[in-house]
Amino acid sequence: MARTLAIELTMMCLIKNTQGQYLIQNRTKSDWPGWTFPGGHVEKDESIMAATIRELKEETGLSVQPILAGTAEWNNHTKETRELAFLFTAETHETINQSAELFWVTKEELLTHQLAGTLSDLLPIFLGELDTIYFEV
């Protein structure tokens, strides 16, 4: 039995501003459509923290100091791989150019809106209300 497993490393970050609002990315890609947090993939020869800082800068224009809140993992049956996501939080006093794809919402709006994929299951980890580990078979 092989003990190696193909793993795709990803990350997401809940960014909160000084008004207590959360930054939402409204994705239109078919693999994870809807409201989600900025994030992406870890590249070869890149640390998870460096990938997080890079992805957040690329997707939002913000320079933040992410803090690890937890992890999530699941089997990607389509690709026959495991996905391991690192879940971060960050705070910012910077502003963004809001658009239909990137905007701030209140906690109430976040909690009552339909979120992308399994993000509603992960939300308690981001908010510090649940264990730091999520696993889906």
Beta strands, then each sheet from edge to edge (+ up, - down):
strand 1: 7-17
strand 2: 22-27
strand 3: 34-36
strand 4: 39-41
strand 5: 67-76
strand 6: 81-92
strand 7: 102-105
strand 8: 133-136
sheet 1: 4+ 1- 6- 5+ 8+
sheet 2: 3+ 2- 7+
end
